[in-house]
Amino acid sequence: MQPTNNEDKRLKKTYEEIGPYLGLGTQLAATIILMFFLGRWLDEKFQIEPILTIVFSFLGGFAGIYNVIKSTINLNKKKK
């Protein structure tokens, strides 16, 4: 059974609406992971483990959450 043209349009509209939000989780995770490994590398370089790993992980989390909130606000403004 083939989907009707109306169903295709509705599905396309749904994907267009949720599309910009799909990458936000990946951005959040990537920021935290990148900052974690940066902190780990600096800890190994300065031999002060695990201080910078913890600090940079939290900074990555805060930066990632800030980015998600900022992006969501901007996307919602574009919708209106």
DSSP file (Angstrom, degrees, kcal/mol; ACC not computed):
  #  RESIDUE AA STRUCTURE BP1 BP2  ACC     N-H-->O    O-->H-N    N-H-->O    O-->H-N    TCO  KAPPA ALPHA  PHI   PSI    X-CA   Y-CA   Z-CA
    1    1 A M              0   0    0      0, 0.0     0, 0.0     0, 0.0     0, 0.0   0.000 360.0 360.0 360.0 124.4    0.0    0.0    0.0
    2    2 A Q        -     0   0    0      1,-0.1     2,-0.1     0, 0.0     0, 0.0  -0.585 360.0-114.9 -82.3 138.5    1.5    3.3   -1.1
    3    3 A P        -     0   0    0      0, 0.0    -1,-0.1     0, 0.0     2,-0.0  -0.465  37.5-111.6 -68.6 146.2    1.4    6.3    1.2
    4    4 A T     >  -     0   0    0     -2,-0.1     4,-2.0     1,-0.1     5,-0.1  -0.282  22.2-109.6 -75.1 164.2   -0.7    9.1    0.0
    5    5 A N  H  > S+     0   0    0      1,-0.2     4,-2.2     2,-0.2     5,-0.2   0.856 119.7  55.9 -61.3 -36.4    0.7   12.4   -1.2
    6    6 A N  H  > S+     0   0    0      1,-0.2     4,-2.1     2,-0.2    -1,-0.2   0.887 106.7  49.6 -64.5 -39.8   -0.8   14.1    1.9
    7    7 A E  H  > S+     0   0    0      2,-0.2     4,-2.4     1,-0.2    -2,-0.2   0.887 109.4  52.4 -66.4 -38.8    1.0   11.7    4.2
    8    8 A D  H  X S+     0   0    0     -4,-2.0     4,-2.5     2,-0.2    -2,-0.2   0.913 110.2  47.9 -62.3 -43.3    4.3   12.4    2.3
    9    9 A K  H  X S+     0   0    0     -4,-2.2     4,-2.4     2,-0.2    -2,-0.2   0.901 112.1  49.2 -64.4 -41.0    3.8   16.1    2.8
   10   10 A R  H  X S+     0   0    0     -4,-2.1     4,-2.0     2,-0.2    -2,-0.2   0.901 112.5  47.6 -66.4 -40.4    3.1   15.7    6.5
   11   11 A L  H  X S+     0   0    0     -4,-2.4     4,-2.3     2,-0.2    -2,-0.2   0.903 111.6  50.4 -66.1 -41.9    6.1   13.5    7.0
   12   12 A K  H  X S+     0   0    0     -4,-2.5     4,-2.2     1,-0.2    -2,-0.2   0.909 110.0  50.3 -62.3 -42.6    8.3   15.9    5.1
   13   13 A K  H  X S+     0   0    0     -4,-2.4     4,-1.9     2,-0.2    -1,-0.2   0.892 109.1  52.2 -63.4 -39.9    7.1   18.8    7.2
   14   14 A T  H  X S+     0   0    0     -4,-2.0     4,-2.3     1,-0.2     5,-0.2   0.930 110.2  47.6 -62.0 -46.1    7.8   16.8   10.4
   15   15 A Y  H  X S+     0   0    0     -4,-2.3     4,-1.9     1,-0.2    -1,-0.2   0.874 110.2  52.9 -63.8 -37.0   11.3   16.1    9.3
   16   16 A E  H  < S+     0   0    0     -4,-2.2    -1,-0.2     1,-0.2    -2,-0.2   0.857 111.5  47.0 -65.6 -34.6   11.9   19.8    8.4
   17   17 A E  H  < S+     0   0    0     -4,-1.9    -2,-0.2     1,-0.2     4,-0.2   0.884 121.0  34.1 -75.8 -38.9   10.7   20.8   11.9
   18   18 A I  H >X S+     0   0    0     -4,-2.3     3,-1.0     1,-0.2     4,-0.9   0.652  96.1  88.0 -92.2 -14.7   12.7   18.4   13.9
   19   19 A G  H >X S+     0   0    0     -4,-1.9     3,-1.1     1,-0.3     4,-0.5   0.888  84.8  51.4 -51.9 -50.5   15.8   18.3   11.7
   20   20 A P  H 34 S+     0   0    0      0, 0.0     3,-0.3     0, 0.0    -1,-0.3   0.771 109.4  52.5 -62.6 -23.2   17.7   21.2   13.2
   21   21 A Y  H X4 S+     0   0    0     -3,-1.0     3,-1.1    -4,-0.2     4,-0.5   0.665  89.1  79.0 -85.1 -16.6   17.3   19.7   16.7
   22   22 A L  H << S+     0   0    0     -3,-1.1     4,-0.4    -4,-0.9     3,-0.3   0.799  91.8  50.3 -66.2 -29.3   18.7   16.3   15.8
   23   23 A G  T 3X S+     0   0    0     -4,-0.5     4,-2.3    -3,-0.3    -1,-0.3   0.551  86.5  85.8 -85.7  -7.2   22.3   17.4   16.0
   24   24 A L  H <> S+     0   0    0     -3,-1.1     4,-2.3     1,-0.2    -1,-0.2   0.891  88.5  49.7 -64.8 -40.1   22.1   19.1   19.4
   25   25 A G  H  > S+     0   0    0     -4,-0.5     4,-2.4    -3,-0.3    -1,-0.2   0.894 111.1  49.9 -64.4 -39.7   22.8   15.9   21.3
   26   26 A T  H  > S+     0   0    0     -4,-0.4     4,-2.7     2,-0.2    -2,-0.2   0.900 110.0  50.8 -65.6 -40.9   25.8   15.1   19.2
   27   27 A Q  H  X S+     0   0    0     -4,-2.3     4,-2.2     2,-0.2    -2,-0.2   0.912 110.6  49.3 -62.4 -42.7   27.1   18.6   19.7
   28   28 A L  H  X S+     0   0    0     -4,-2.3     4,-2.0     2,-0.2    -2,-0.2   0.948 114.3  44.0 -61.9 -49.6   26.7   18.3   23.5
   29   29 A A  H  X S+     0   0    0     -4,-2.4     4,-2.6     1,-0.2     5,-0.2   0.902 112.7  52.1 -63.7 -41.6   28.5   14.9   23.6
   30   30 A A  H  X S+     0   0    0     -4,-2.7     4,-2.6     1,-0.2     5,-0.2   0.889 108.8  50.7 -63.8 -39.5   31.3   16.0   21.3
   31   31 A T  H  X S+     0   0    0     -4,-2.2     4,-2.3    -5,-0.2    -1,-0.2   0.933 112.8  45.3 -63.9 -46.2   32.0   19.1   23.4
   32   32 A I  H  X S+     0   0    0     -4,-2.0     4,-2.3    28,-0.2    -2,-0.2   0.930 115.4  46.8 -63.9 -45.5   32.2   17.1   26.6
   33   33 A I  H  X S+     0   0    0     -4,-2.6     4,-2.3     2,-0.2     5,-0.2   0.916 112.5  49.8 -64.6 -43.5   34.4   14.4   25.0
   34   34 A L  H  X S+     0   0    0     -4,-2.6     4,-2.0    -5,-0.2    -1,-0.2   0.925 113.3  45.6 -61.1 -45.6   36.7   16.9   23.4
   35   35 A M  H  X S+     0   0    0     -4,-2.3     4,-2.5    -5,-0.2    -1,-0.2   0.860 109.9  55.8 -68.1 -34.6   37.2   18.8   26.6
   36   36 A F  H  X S+     0   0    0     -4,-2.3     4,-2.4    -5,-0.2    -2,-0.2   0.947 110.7  43.7 -59.7 -49.2   37.7   15.6   28.6
   37   37 A F  H  X S+     0   0    0     -4,-2.3     4,-2.4     2,-0.2    -2,-0.2   0.834 111.7  53.8 -70.0 -31.1   40.6   14.5   26.3
   38   38 A L  H  X S+     0   0    0     -4,-2.0     4,-2.4    -5,-0.2    -1,-0.2   0.938 111.2  46.1 -64.2 -46.1   42.1   18.0   26.3
   39   39 A G  H  X S+     0   0    0     -4,-2.5     4,-2.5     1,-0.2    14,-0.4   0.888 112.4  50.9 -62.3 -39.7   42.1   17.9   30.1
   40   40 A R  H  X S+     0   0    0     -4,-2.4     4,-2.2     2,-0.2    -1,-0.2   0.911 110.4  48.9 -65.0 -42.4   43.6   14.5   30.1
   41   41 A W  H  X S+     0   0    0     -4,-2.4     4,-2.2     2,-0.2    -2,-0.2   0.920 112.6  47.7 -63.2 -43.8   46.3   15.5   27.7
   42   42 A L  H  X S+     0   0    0     -4,-2.4     4,-2.7     2,-0.2     5,-0.2   0.883 109.2  54.5 -65.9 -37.6   47.2   18.5   29.8
   43   43 A D  H  X>S+     0   0    0     -4,-2.5     4,-1.3     1,-0.2     5,-1.3   0.920 110.5  45.8 -59.8 -44.0   47.2   16.4   33.0
   44   44 A E  H  <5S+     0   0    0     -4,-2.2    -2,-0.2     2,-0.2    -1,-0.2   0.880 113.2  50.3 -66.8 -37.2   49.7   14.1   31.4
   45   45 A K  H  <5S+     0   0    0     -4,-2.2    -2,-0.2     1,-0.2    -1,-0.2   0.920 122.9  29.7 -67.9 -44.0   51.8   16.9   30.2
   46   46 A F  H  <5S-     0   0    0     -4,-2.7    -1,-0.2    -5,-0.1    -2,-0.2   0.444 102.8-129.4 -96.8  -1.2   51.9   18.7   33.5
   47   47 A Q  T  <5S+     0   0    0     -4,-1.3    -3,-0.2    -5,-0.2    -4,-0.1   0.903  70.2 122.7  54.3  50.3   51.7   15.5   35.6
   48   48 A I    > < -     0   0    0     -5,-1.3     3,-1.6    -6,-0.2     4,-0.4  -0.165  53.6-156.9-128.1  39.1   48.8   16.8   37.8
   49   49 A E  T 3   +     0   0    0     -6,-0.4    -9,-0.0     1,-0.3     0, 0.0  -0.247  59.8   7.0 -59.1 145.4   46.3   14.0   37.1
   50   50 A P  T 3> S+     0   0    0      0, 0.0     4,-2.2     0, 0.0    -1,-0.3  -0.803 103.6  85.9-102.7  22.5   43.2   14.1   37.4
   51   51 A I  H <> S+     0   0    0     -3,-1.6     4,-2.5     1,-0.2     5,-0.2   0.933  96.8  38.6 -58.1 -55.4   42.6   17.8   38.2
   52   52 A L  H  > S+     0   0    0     -4,-0.4     4,-2.8     1,-0.2     5,-0.3   0.811 111.8  59.2 -70.3 -28.5   42.5   19.2   34.7
   53   53 A T  H  > S+     0   0    0    -14,-0.4     4,-1.8     2,-0.2    -1,-0.2   0.939 111.2  41.5 -61.8 -45.6   40.6   16.2   33.4
   54   54 A I  H  X S+     0   0    0     -4,-2.2     4,-2.2     2,-0.2    -2,-0.2   0.935 116.6  48.2 -66.6 -47.2   37.8   17.0   35.9
   55   55 A V  H  X S+     0   0    0     -4,-2.5     4,-2.4    -5,-0.2    -2,-0.2   0.936 114.7  44.4 -61.1 -48.2   37.9   20.7   35.4
   56   56 A F  H  X S+     0   0    0     -4,-2.8     4,-2.5     1,-0.2    -1,-0.2   0.831 110.1  56.2 -69.6 -31.0   37.8   20.5   31.6
   57   57 A S  H  X S+     0   0    0     -4,-1.8     4,-2.1    -5,-0.3    -1,-0.2   0.932 110.6  44.4 -63.9 -44.5   35.1   17.9   31.6
   58   58 A F  H  X S+     0   0    0     -4,-2.2     4,-2.7     2,-0.2    -2,-0.2   0.910 112.9  51.1 -66.1 -41.1   32.9   20.2   33.6
   59   59 A L  H  X S+     0   0    0     -4,-2.4     4,-2.8     1,-0.2     5,-0.2   0.903 110.0  50.5 -61.5 -39.8   33.8   23.2   31.4
   60   60 A G  H  X S+     0   0    0     -4,-2.5     4,-2.5     2,-0.2    -1,-0.2   0.888 110.4  50.0 -63.5 -39.5   32.9   21.1   28.4
   61   61 A G  H  X S+     0   0    0     -4,-2.1     4,-2.5     2,-0.2    -2,-0.2   0.930 113.0  45.2 -64.1 -46.0   29.5   20.2   30.0
   62   62 A F  H  X S+     0   0    0     -4,-2.7     4,-2.5     2,-0.2    -2,-0.2   0.918 115.0  47.8 -64.9 -42.8   28.7   23.8   30.8
   63   63 A A  H  X S+     0   0    0     -4,-2.8     4,-2.2    -5,-0.2    -2,-0.2   0.895 112.8  49.5 -64.9 -39.3   29.8   24.9   27.3
   64   64 A G  H  X S+     0   0    0     -4,-2.5     4,-2.2    -5,-0.2    -2,-0.2   0.919 112.1  46.6 -65.4 -44.2   27.8   22.1   25.7
   65   65 A I  H  X S+     0   0    0     -4,-2.5     4,-2.6     2,-0.2     5,-0.2   0.904 111.7  52.1 -64.8 -40.9   24.6   22.9   27.7
   66   66 A Y  H  X S+     0   0    0     -4,-2.5     4,-2.8     1,-0.2    -2,-0.2   0.919 110.2  49.2 -59.6 -43.6   25.1   26.6   26.9
   67   67 A N  H  X S+     0   0    0     -4,-2.2     4,-2.6     2,-0.2    -2,-0.2   0.894 110.7  49.8 -64.0 -40.9   25.3   25.8   23.2
   68   68 A V  H  X S+     0   0    0     -4,-2.2     4,-2.4     2,-0.2    -2,-0.2   0.931 113.7  45.4 -63.7 -45.5   22.2   23.6   23.3
   69   69 A I  H  X S+     0   0    0     -4,-2.6     4,-2.4     2,-0.2    -2,-0.2   0.935 114.8  47.6 -63.7 -46.3   20.2   26.3   25.0
   70   70 A K  H  X S+     0   0    0     -4,-2.8     4,-2.3    -5,-0.2    -2,-0.2   0.914 113.7  47.3 -62.1 -43.8   21.5   29.1   22.7
   71   71 A S  H  X S+     0   0    0     -4,-2.6     4,-2.6    -5,-0.2    -1,-0.2   0.900 111.5  51.0 -64.9 -41.0   20.8   27.0   19.6
   72   72 A T  H  X S+     0   0    0     -4,-2.4     4,-2.3    -5,-0.2    -2,-0.2   0.911 110.5  48.8 -63.9 -42.5   17.3   26.0   20.8
   73   73 A I  H  X S+     0   0    0     -4,-2.4     4,-2.0     2,-0.2    -2,-0.2   0.931 113.0  47.7 -62.4 -45.5   16.4   29.7   21.5
   74   74 A N  H  X S+     0   0    0     -4,-2.3     4,-1.8     1,-0.2    -2,-0.2   0.898 112.1  49.4 -64.0 -40.3   17.7   30.7   18.0
   75   75 A L  H  X S+     0   0    0     -4,-2.6     4,-1.3     1,-0.2    -1,-0.2   0.886 110.7  50.1 -66.3 -37.8   15.8   27.9   16.3
   76   76 A N  H  X S+     0   0    0     -4,-2.3     4,-1.1     1,-0.2    -1,-0.2   0.850 108.3  53.2 -69.4 -33.1   12.6   28.8   18.1
   77   77 A K  H  < S+     0   0    0     -4,-2.0     3,-0.3     1,-0.2    -1,-0.2   0.888 107.0  52.3 -66.4 -38.1   13.0   32.5   17.1
   78   78 A K  H  < S+     0   0    0     -4,-1.8    -1,-0.2     1,-0.2    -2,-0.2   0.827 104.2  57.6 -66.5 -30.9   13.3   31.4   13.5
   79   79 A K  H  <        0   0    0     -4,-1.3    -1,-0.2     1,-0.2    -2,-0.2   0.838 360.0 360.0 -67.9 -32.4   10.1   29.5   13.7
   80   80 A K     <        0   0    0     -4,-1.1    -1,-0.2    -3,-0.3    -2,-0.2   0.468 360.0 360.0 -82.0 360.0    8.0   32.5   14.8
